[in-house]
Amino acid sequence: MGRKLALLIANYTYEDEGLRRLTAPAHDAEALAEVLRDPDIAAFDEVTVLVDEPHHRIGQAIGEFFSDRRHDDLTLLYFTGHGLKDDEGQLHLATADTRRDNLLFTSLPAERIDRAMTACMSRRQVLILDCCYSGAFPAARLATKGDTDVRTLDKFHGRGRTVLTASDATQYSFEGDRVSGSAPQSVFTRHLVQGLRDGSADLDGDGDITLDELYAYVHERVVAELPRQRPKKQENVEGRIVIARNVNWALPAQIQLALSSPIATVRLGAVEPLAHLRRHGNAAVRHRAQEELRRLTEDDSRSVSRAAAAHLRDGPAVEDPAPPVPAPTPARVKAVPAPAGAVPPPPAAGTRLWSFQTDNCVRSAPTVVDGVVYVGGDGGSLHAVDAATGQRRWSRALDAGPVRSTPAVHGGLVYATAGRSLYATDTDTGQGRWDFGERRADVSATVGVVADRVCVANSGTLFVLDAETGTKHWGYAVGMTPHRWVVMDGPLAIVGNTGNHVYAVDAYAQRRKWGTRVADSPVSGPSALSDGVLHVGNQRGEVHALDTSNGQRIWRHDTGSAVRSAPTVADGTVYVGNDDERLYALDAATGEVKWRFTAMGPVRTTPAVTGTAVHFGSDDGNVYAVDVTTGRERWRFPTGGPVVSSPVVADGVLYVGSDDTRLHAVVAAD
């Protein structure tokens, strides 16, 4: 086991008159040092704190900190203070003796820190910058450069390195000793300390606080408190980095509720989460999960006891019991006959009902038809899963690479694309009926089905096939670049390509009806079609509303960051996510913003609307339910990896895949 080492640098006072006029950073470095030293929380072996030291002393300390380290050492360098950009755009960290008119010789250049980290043997390096940034030149010169971004992350690339920064834009500038703009009080470190101290940053409830979890926790709280301050993260590491242990860990509330339920099917829903904790939690968590599974082997429901026994038999043994974890075991109520006419309470919204294990990431959007969930996996298989129980009906290996298409079901067949082919599979048996591919390029990620015809795109050609036999009726070359998706509006097949165009082709008449330009790789899907209007997003961050009768644009809205998944339209509102970690609700008639919701990672999924809630996934690993009227969060469901699979809701249950290799079934919001 490598050592855990930290160097914390804080600058609260400055000799430079201009820097003295700025808001001093909060005195949070000492609090961070306390939680890092705590043997029950982070248990760092060595924590050094430097406060208000000159640049040469800090430079020497950094050099010594990164020297003579082992490959498996964890090194954490933290800096709080002010960052300055010089006239060449280079970043300097201000120390107590820094002078703005002589940055080269009185500050800490970012380039030197980067060189020290690159030379270090450790492959578990963490750099945390809680800085306010400015241009060290006059405001007028800053404006002429037109560059308010510091691009901190670009300056600290490196293998085995994770960089967290509280902000990444210049917030003030100087003209003489007069300050233009402001250097606001950062709340980044305060939330960092809080998440470690009380364990609230343990987002997946496994008892460990990883660096990814800590960043997600801090990001959410910083943005909620200071919406204009947006923390950033960059990483190039193998595996996860555990920073601390959750000293206040308790069995998740949803598991406790399931264990105490008199309904056997609800108790059964606790088995899989407990097995997950037994596999992936720390020692104390694994021990607790094993004890709960042992209790369930004595459950009076045979399905519950068998499931618990199977996981105990197949999972890893927990040999060394850990000390008791706070929070008493919930008293489980034995199943007893309910009073006549009594209706048991249903599971709460956001509660996991079951999860289905695949062999790789699940980035395909599920399709639910007649009580069966169809979904593809990155392992190259198409799966059919019982919607009620999560049990496998069948799996078919397509052996053509990841299956990320949205399955389409029609007439006893399920259609899915992978690699360069379209596959038709019998919904009852899972046997292949036919496949089609021109072997020129990958086929489109979506398939259009209308009556007896299936439409799929390959390269720059739209193919119309017989739905039952796969026989090609015809192929129609439209556009000059590969097509990415197909959407059906009655007999009209609408396709989008990588060449920034959207086309409409009659699937029966073999005739192009219209074409229109939508810059930067347009994306769309069936959910974006409503009342003769198709809504299309693009990598510029724009959402376009197109009239499907003639391709004319009705309106356009710029979200400010790339849109990588199809919008959804429901009850006069367009819902769409983007890379800037936001979900937007737009007026379907005008494109005006109704509200926006901020997640903790890019939103690359197509939202699903049911009742009064819109559901979507994020790269932060959560599935969110947000009120359609107010844009406020109703609940969130954490998975074990980024959520790129677009959710679908059927009969009050939300189905969604995750990079944690599972398909999850969760009680949807009302």
FIMILO-306983 format. One line per 5 residues: number of its first residue (from 0); their letters; for each residue x, y, z of C-alpha. Coordinates in steps of 0.001 Angstrom, whole numbers. Example, Ala and Ser with C-alpha at 12.3 -4.5 7.8 and 13.67 -1.06 7.14 Angstrom:
BEGIN
0	AS	12300,-4500,7800 | 13670,-1060,7140
END
This chain:
BEGIN
0	MGRKL	0,0,0 | 1345,3410,-972 | 1384,6367,1375 | -1117,9234,1366 | 643,12608,1361
5	ALLIA	-717,16154,1163 | 792,19627,785 | -1683,22464,1431 | -727,26008,426 | -2810,29014,1488
10	NYTYE	-2204,32704,876 | -4401,35129,2788 | -2251,38306,2818 | -134,39993,132 | 2564,42665,14
15	DEGLR	1298,43948,-3343 | -1104,46860,-2814 | -3487,45697,-5556 | -3681,42137,-4293 | -4311,43398,-754
20	RLTAP	-7490,45055,-2041 | -8972,41709,-3033 | -11243,39539,-957 | -9042,37196,1022 | -9660,33461,586
25	AHDAE	-11557,31830,3402 | -9409,30241,6120 | -10401,26732,5084 | -6980,25168,4467 | -6559,24373,8142
30	ALAEV	-9973,22692,8227 | -9036,20593,5179 | -5795,19578,6882 | -7781,18448,9932 | -10025,16051,7992
35	LRDPD	-7109,14722,5934 | -5176,13924,9129 | -8179,12350,10891 | -7437,8583,11122 | -11144,7751,10938
40	IAAFD	-11811,9861,7828 | -8959,10291,5334 | -6032,8937,7386 | -3303,10706,5402 | 169,9722,6524
45	EVTVL	1609,13204,6160 | -81,16601,5819 | 1966,19803,5505 | 371,23263,5612 | 2099,26453,4393
50	VDEPH	365,29778,5054 | 1454,33171,3641 | 4915,31952,2654 | 7086,33651,-36 | 7359,32142,-3498
55	HRIGQ	10845,30642,-3031 | 9817,28780,136 | 6684,27394,-1533 | 8615,26418,-4655 | 11153,24522,-2560
60	AIGEF	8381,22730,-652 | 6645,21658,-3879 | 9898,20350,-5306 | 10554,18282,-2201 | 6937,17106,-2050
65	FSDRR	7049,15483,-5495 | 10514,13951,-5157 | 11282,10402,-3989 | 7718,9166,-4358 | 6652,5621,-5144
70	HDDLT	4392,4601,-7996 | 1463,3818,-5673 | 1772,6904,-3424 | -1198,9272,-3375 | 0,12886,-3579
75	LLYFT	-2449,15747,-3026 | -1359,19341,-3706 | -3864,22026,-2707 | -3619,25764,-3351 | -5995,28512,-2242
80	GHGLK	-5404,32115,-3173 | -5260,34167,-6365 | -4178,33168,-9846 | -2859,35726,-12343 | -2550,35552,-16135
85	DDEGQ	410,37410,-17574 | 512,39233,-20891 | 1402,35989,-22676 | -1575,34181,-21191 | 573,32112,-18801
90	LHLAT	-864,31292,-15388 | 918,32250,-12149 | -186,31480,-8588 | 225,34482,-6292 | 2201,34133,-3056
95	ADTRR	2682,36536,-173 | 5558,38368,-1926 | 4145,38318,-5473 | 4330,41590,-7401 | 2103,42034,-10411
100	DNLLF	4784,43969,-12295 | 7319,41144,-11832 | 5382,37872,-12002 | 8200,35876,-13571 | 10449,36161,-10513
105	TSLPA	7987,36692,-7638 | 5192,34168,-8272 | 4676,30440,-8706 | 4358,29720,-12458 | 1898,26924,-13278
110	ERIDR	4407,25559,-15784 | 6897,24776,-12980 | 4274,22933,-10943 | 3351,20913,-14023 | 7006,19962,-14585
115	AMTAC	7394,18855,-10950 | 4286,16676,-11186 | 5401,15175,-14503 | 8769,14200,-13021 | 7114,12582,-9991
120	MSRRQ	6918,8755,-9938 | 3459,8723,-8337 | 629,7753,-10649 | -2019,8898,-8196 | -1621,12675,-8236
125	VLILD	-4354,15107,-7194 | -4121,18864,-7748 | -6833,21083,-6218 | -6903,24796,-7062 | -9364,26929,-5109
130	CCYSG	-8469,30152,-6896 | -9962,33393,-8079 | -8375,34338,-11392 | -7525,37643,-13038 | -5532,39160,-15836
135	AFPAA	-2399,40750,-14457 | -2686,43399,-17160 | -5150,46327,-17372 | -8810,45634,-18011 | -8649,47319,-21404
140	RLATK	-5920,44968,-22596 | -7803,41971,-21225 | -10875,43004,-23200 | -8910,43311,-26442 | -7682,39758,-26078
145	GDTDV	-11295,38574,-25862 | -10213,35734,-23600 | -11714,35452,-20138 | -10987,31729,-19799 | -7947,30674,-17797
150	RTLDK	-7950,27141,-19261 | -6376,25815,-16085 | -6989,22204,-17057 | -5035,22625,-20295 | -1967,23638,-18266
155	FHGRG	-1903,20524,-16085 | -2181,17530,-18394 | -441,14367,-17271 | -839,10641,-16847 | -2004,9485,-13434
160	RTVLT	-3226,12974,-12588 | -6553,14460,-11514 | -7080,18229,-11429 | -9987,19936,-9655 | -10445,23681,-9934
165	ASDAT	-13033,25884,-8232 | -13404,28154,-11262 | -11835,28639,-14669 | -12587,32204,-15750 | -11050,35587,-15009
170	QYSFE	-13241,37382,-12503 | -11447,40706,-12081 | -8601,42782,-13536 | -6306,45612,-12555 | -5706,49147,-13721
175	GDRVS	-2907,50409,-11560 | -3960,49515,-8024 | -7614,49907,-8884 | -9576,46664,-9236 | -12159,46179,-11972
180	GSAPQ	-14628,43406,-11268 | -14581,41372,-8089 | -12886,38389,-6535 | -15770,36643,-4784 | -15379,34556,-1664
185	SVFTR	-14985,30943,-2765 | -17142,28295,-1132 | -15344,25410,-2864 | -13115,24321,30 | -15891,24708,2588
190	HLVQG	-18024,22162,738 | -14965,19984,134 | -14343,19777,3883 | -18008,19259,4716 | -18390,16368,2263
195	LRDGS	-15400,14600,3814 | -16134,15408,7453 | -19748,14207,7604 | -19525,11602,4825 | -22181,13259,2662
200	ADLDG	-19886,12993,-371 | -20312,9192,-313 | -22881,9407,-3098 | -23194,5702,-3891 | -23411,4662,-224
205	DGDIT	-20583,2104,-361 | -18756,3612,2609 | -15871,5045,552 | -15574,8595,-767 | -13853,8547,-4141
210	LDELY	-12401,11576,-5874 | -15172,11404,-8487 | -17838,11419,-5788 | -16174,14268,-3924 | -16065,16404,-7066
215	AYVHE	-19691,15646,-7947 | -20801,16532,-4415 | -18850,19803,-4322 | -19896,20778,-7840 | -23587,20458,-7030
220	RVVAE	-23359,22543,-3859 | -21109,25245,-5295 | -23370,25779,-8303 | -26456,25837,-6069 | -24892,28517,-3850
225	LPRQR	-23033,30488,-6526 | -24590,29676,-9932 | -21953,31650,-11841 | -19065,29683,-10331 | -18642,26362,-12101
230	PKKQE	-15966,23948,-10831 | -14095,21849,-13401 | -12367,18475,-13389 | -9796,16727,-15567 | -8413,13253,-15001
235	NVEGR	-6143,10682,-16595 | -5946,7871,-14056 | -6504,4132,-14006 | -9098,2930,-11521 | -10721,4982,-8815
240	IVIAR	-8992,7035,-6117 | -10466,6645,-2632 | -9888,9826,-633 | -11704,9040,2603 | -14073,6774,4472
245	NVNWA	-17644,7741,5293 | -17549,7726,9094 | -21323,8203,9268 | -22196,5392,6877 | -25537,3731,7424
250	LPAQI	-27485,1258,5367 | -29213,3289,2610 | -32770,4274,3511 | -34296,2548,504 | -32676,-755,1534
255	QLALS	-33856,-336,5114 | -37400,290,3916 | -37269,-2751,1655 | -35961,-4979,4472 | -38753,-3911,6805
260	SPIAT	-41507,-4356,4221 | -44149,-7064,4741 | -44256,-7533,946 | -41948,-10290,-285 | -41338,-8744,-3696
265	VRLGA	-40177,-5516,-2045 | -37811,-7415,273 | -36517,-9257,-2785 | -35595,-5856,-4199 | -33116,-5389,-1329
270	VEPLA	-31085,-8482,-2222 | -29352,-7075,-5301 | -28296,-3758,-3658 | -26978,-5670,-637 | -25009,-7986,-2904
275	HLRRH	-23562,-4933,-4655 | -22451,-3451,-1319 | -20945,-6799,-325 | -18881,-6820,-3520 | -17825,-3181,-3689
280	GNAAV	-18054,-1616,-213 | -15252,-1147,2275 | -14679,-3725,5029 | -17339,-2360,7393 | -19909,-2068,4626
285	RHRAQ	-19208,-5561,3275 | -19625,-7028,6744 | -22958,-5286,7285 | -24258,-6296,3860 | -23258,-9911,4491
290	EELRR	-25092,-9947,7817 | -28266,-8631,6168 | -28031,-11226,3399 | -27646,-13975,6025 | -30805,-12749,7732
295	LTEDD	-32625,-12853,4407 | -31674,-16517,3915 | -34120,-17180,6766 | -36889,-15135,5156 | -40264,-16852,4998
300	SRSVS	-40432,-16137,1262 | -38626,-18838,-698 | -37788,-16448,-3546 | -36143,-14020,-1119 | -34223,-16666,833
305	RAAAA	-33009,-18396,-2339 | -31823,-15144,-3902 | -29924,-14172,-737 | -28364,-17631,-430 | -27278,-17556,-4079
310	HLRDG	-25413,-14278,-3596 | -23752,-15521,-419 | -22684,-18665,-2228 | -21390,-16944,-5371 | -20010,-13692,-3939
315	PAVED	-16703,-13095,-2163 | -16452,-14188,1454 | -16053,-11544,4140 | -13555,-13176,6465 | -12722,-10446,8976
320	PAPPV	-15760,-8897,10613 | -15412,-5146,10795 | -16362,-3065,13825 | -20080,-2373,14072 | -21255,436,11838
325	PAPTP	-23573,3106,13299 | -27318,2792,12745 | -29131,-249,14068 | -30400,-2951,11809 | -34007,-2215,10890
330	ARVKA	-36469,-4631,12387 | -37907,-6582,9483 | -41543,-7397,9767 | -42466,-10958,8961 | -44924,-11370,6150
335	VPAPA	-48364,-11578,7713 | -51766,-11620,6078 | -52979,-8077,5465 | -56335,-7046,6892 | -59219,-7674,4567
340	GAVPP	-59426,-4954,1948 | -56073,-3383,2921 | -53814,-2286,80 | -50055,-2432,855 | -48216,845,243
345	PPAAG	-46317,904,-3055 | -42549,1472,-3112 | -41555,5139,-3098 | -40602,6872,-6334 | -36897,6513,-7026
350	TRLWS	-36727,3047,-5426 | -34893,363,-7393 | -37073,-2649,-8147 | -34395,-4768,-9804 | -31220,-4592,-11873
355	FQTDN	-30097,-6862,-14694 | -26392,-7647,-15053 | -24826,-7539,-18536 | -21223,-8097,-19590 | -20379,-4461,-20388
360	CVRSA	-21652,-880,-20358 | -25312,-374,-21285 | -25616,2701,-23529 | -28556,1553,-25612 | -31934,3117,-24850
365	PTVVD	-34358,385,-23699 | -37625,-393,-25465 | -40556,-1923,-23526 | -43230,-3909,-25371 | -45727,-6429,-23932
370	GVVYV	-43944,-6773,-20590 | -40470,-7268,-22063 | -37540,-4829,-22001 | -35252,-4970,-25038 | -31819,-3379,-24683
375	GGDGG	-28375,-3629,-26239 | -25010,-3765,-24472 | -21464,-2759,-25302 | -20533,-6430,-24976 | -22143,-6973,-28381
380	SLHAV	-25423,-8616,-27314 | -29107,-7795,-27543 | -31069,-8718,-24398 | -34715,-9404,-23670 | -35564,-8989,-19973
385	DAATG	-38815,-9593,-18087 | -40084,-6112,-17186 | -41650,-7268,-13910 | -38874,-9432,-12458 | -35654,-8467,-14241
390	QRRWS	-35093,-12081,-15264 | -33440,-12822,-18606 | -35790,-14019,-21362 | -32986,-14417,-23851 | -29767,-12814,-25066
395	RALDA	-28457,-12840,-28620 | -24791,-12193,-29390 | -24606,-10087,-32546 | -20774,-10178,-32614 | -20561,-6865,-34438
400	GPVRS	-19320,-4536,-31727 | -21285,-2521,-29150 | -25081,-2515,-29516 | -26022,1097,-28779 | -29073,1447,-31000
405	TPAVH	-32597,1805,-29670 | -34383,-1499,-30418 | -37543,-1197,-32530 | -40272,-3854,-32122 | -42825,-4659,-34822
410	GGLVY	-44747,-7752,-35863 | -42966,-10267,-33633 | -39491,-9006,-34507 | -37083,-6693,-32716 | -34725,-4668,-34898
415	ATAGR	-31340,-3405,-33690 | -28217,-2127,-35400 | -24585,-2885,-34550 | -21495,-2131,-36580 | -22375,-2261,-40259
420	SLYAT	-25557,-4335,-40065 | -29219,-4290,-39100 | -30390,-7413,-37242 | -33926,-8781,-36974 | -34537,-11103,-34006
425	DTDTG	-37587,-13170,-33031 | -39097,-11571,-29919 | -40191,-14935,-28477 | -37134,-17106,-29025 | -34227,-14682,-29483
430	QGRWD	-33296,-16462,-32714 | -32008,-14390,-35619 | -34412,-14096,-38548 | -32303,-12010,-40917 | -29653,-9336,-41083
435	FGERR	-28840,-6646,-43605 | -25687,-4637,-44270 | -23908,-3102,-47230 | -20511,-3400,-45481 | -19540,130,-46502
440	ADVSA	-19886,1942,-43179 | -21691,1694,-39862 | -25468,1787,-40100 | -27610,4396,-38369 | -28159,4148,-34610
445	TVGVV	-31951,4269,-35018 | -34337,2341,-37228 | -37646,3526,-38677 | -40560,1080,-38974 | -43814,1813,-40798
450	ADRVC	-46398,-853,-41662 | -44516,-3531,-43637 | -41300,-1588,-44129 | -38103,-971,-42184 | -35920,2031,-42944
455	VANSG	-32222,2094,-42087 | -29342,4243,-43298 | -25877,3033,-44305 | -23244,5537,-45337 | -25099,8157,-47424
460	TLFVL	-27915,5873,-48544 | -31374,5276,-47068 | -32477,1650,-47478 | -36105,520,-47341 | -36496,-3190,-46515
465	DAETG	-39320,-5670,-46156 | -39985,-5847,-42414 | -40639,-9597,-42420 | -37889,-10915,-44708 | -35279,-8153,-44855
470	TKHWG	-35496,-8064,-48650 | -34341,-4726,-50026 | -37053,-2745,-51790 | -34641,-6,-52765 | -31788,2225,-51689
475	YAVGM	-31818,5971,-52177 | -28663,8093,-52040 | -29403,11279,-50157 | -26666,13693,-49109 | -22915,13193,-49336
480	TPHRW	-22040,12008,-45816 | -23038,9093,-43502 | -26461,9173,-41866 | -26715,8920,-38072 | -30437,8477,-37421
485	VVMDG	-33830,7776,-38983 | -37209,9052,-37726 | -40578,8132,-39250 | -43391,10671,-39661 | -46021,8415,-41218
490	PLAIV	-44567,7234,-44551 | -41942,9983,-44422 | -38445,8863,-43406 | -36469,11773,-41952 | -32695,11273,-41731
495	GNTGN	-29864,13343,-40286 | -26249,13089,-41408 | -22770,14043,-40288 | -22658,16652,-43053 | -24975,18992,-41148
500	HVYAV	-28160,18222,-43090 | -31610,16779,-42421 | -33555,15171,-45281 | -37082,13798,-45700 | -37704,10878,-48089
505	DAYAQ	-41026,9167,-48904 | -40549,5500,-47904 | -42993,4312,-50587 | -42537,6745,-53473 | -38709,6687,-53306
510	RRKWG	-38633,10454,-53583 | -36859,13146,-51580 | -39369,15636,-50257 | -37033,18226,-48752 | -33616,18909,-47294
515	TRVAD	-32409,21557,-44860 | -29104,22498,-43256 | -28650,22229,-39491 | -24995,22902,-38678 | -22677,20681,-36635
520	SPVSG	-23946,17090,-36753 | -27691,17281,-36010 | -29200,14747,-33593 | -32850,13802,-33192 | -35164,10872,-32570
525	PSALS	-38800,9719,-32480 | -39488,11455,-29151 | -38655,14812,-30760 | -41532,14546,-33257 | -44811,16265,-32343
530	DGVLH	-47719,17640,-34410 | -45764,17891,-37639 | -42713,19485,-36004 | -39321,17800,-35559 | -36920,19149,-32939
535	VGNQR	-33231,18722,-33688 | -30145,19473,-31584 | -26545,19948,-32698 | -23003,20197,-31375 | -23162,23983,-31369
540	GEVHA	-25749,23700,-28631 | -28647,24804,-30818 | -32137,23323,-30846 | -34040,23737,-34119 | -37785,23261,-34651
545	LDTSN	-38418,22081,-38227 | -41741,21822,-40070 | -41865,18211,-41351 | -44022,19187,-44319 | -41365,21376,-45930
550	GQRIW	-38238,21384,-43719 | -38548,25075,-42892 | -37212,26214,-39539 | -39846,27529,-37142 | -37471,28657,-34403
555	RHDTG	-33988,28125,-33009 | -32640,28288,-29450 | -28970,28280,-28409 | -28294,26396,-25141 | -24612,27357,-25155
560	SAVRS	-23114,23852,-25191 | -23227,20735,-27377 | -26520,18814,-27602 | -25698,15124,-28135 | -29079,13435,-27655
565	APTVA	-32543,13842,-29089 | -34970,16271,-27462 | -38331,15118,-26091 | -41646,16912,-26602 | -44554,16627,-24146
570	DGTVY	-47554,18877,-23443 | -46203,21887,-25275 | -42677,21701,-23837 | -39393,20595,-25401 | -36930,18985,-22975
575	VGNDD	-33273,18738,-23996 | -29920,18240,-22251 | -26452,19502,-23134 | -22771,19187,-22277 | -22980,22147,-19895
580	ERLYA	-24659,19819,-17364 | -28110,21316,-17863 | -31584,20137,-18794 | -33662,22800,-20544 | -37437,23123,-20743
585	LDAAT	-38339,25177,-23839 | -41713,26411,-25020 | -42553,24182,-28009 | -44238,27067,-29844 | -41550,29739,-29429
590	GEVKW	-38348,28117,-28158 | -38293,30398,-25107 | -36778,28984,-21909 | -39290,27979,-19248 | -36659,26744,-16794
595	RFTAM	-33302,25028,-16632 | -31983,22416,-14201 | -28285,21861,-13428 | -26995,18325,-12896 | -23420,17397,-11900
600	GPVRT	-22277,16153,-15302 | -23126,16437,-19005 | -26684,15393,-19923 | -26382,13143,-22991 | -29671,11260,-22692
605	TPAVT	-33092,11815,-24222 | -35509,12719,-21397 | -38616,10647,-20625 | -41761,12462,-19463 | -44566,10898,-17471
610	GTAVH	-47223,12654,-15421 | -45687,15654,-13710 | -42021,14638,-13961 | -39293,14495,-16583 | -36637,11801,-16112
615	FGSDD	-33103,11847,-17528 | -29607,10512,-16871 | -26260,12272,-16574 | -22576,11498,-16832 | -22459,12070,-13060
620	GNVYA	-23988,8589,-12663 | -27431,9736,-11509 | -30902,9402,-12955 | -32962,12488,-12094 | -36683,13148,-11807
625	VDVTT	-37525,16851,-12143 | -40893,18573,-11815 | -42129,19590,-15284 | -43668,22828,-13979 | -41043,24194,-11593
630	GRERW	-37850,22490,-12777 | -37091,21402,-9214 | -35601,18022,-8380 | -38073,15404,-7127 | -35559,12602,-6582
635	RFPTG	-32389,11100,-7966 | -31257,7501,-8325 | -27482,6826,-8225 | -26054,4131,-10491 | -22490,2937,-10468
640	GPVVS	-21362,4720,-13636 | -22164,7440,-16176 | -25692,7237,-17601 | -25632,7578,-21397 | -28613,5262,-21935
645	SPVVA	-31822,7241,-22442 | -34510,6177,-19933 | -37952,4917,-20856 | -41039,4774,-18609 | -43710,2066,-18903
650	DGVLY	-46508,1267,-16438 | -45012,3471,-13734 | -41520,1945,-13953 | -38422,3652,-15348 | -35925,1464,-17207
655	VGSDD	-32409,2750,-17865 | -28938,1395,-18556 | -25656,2559,-17051 | -21932,2222,-17565 | -22021,152,-14360
660	TRLHA	-22954,-2723,-16773 | -26542,-2974,-15525 | -30068,-2307,-16698 | -32025,-793,-13798 | -35757,-759,-13084
665	VVAAD	-36791,2128,-10824 | -40167,3344,-9593 | -40935,6406,-11727 | -42274,9709,-10440 | -46022,10299,-10638
END
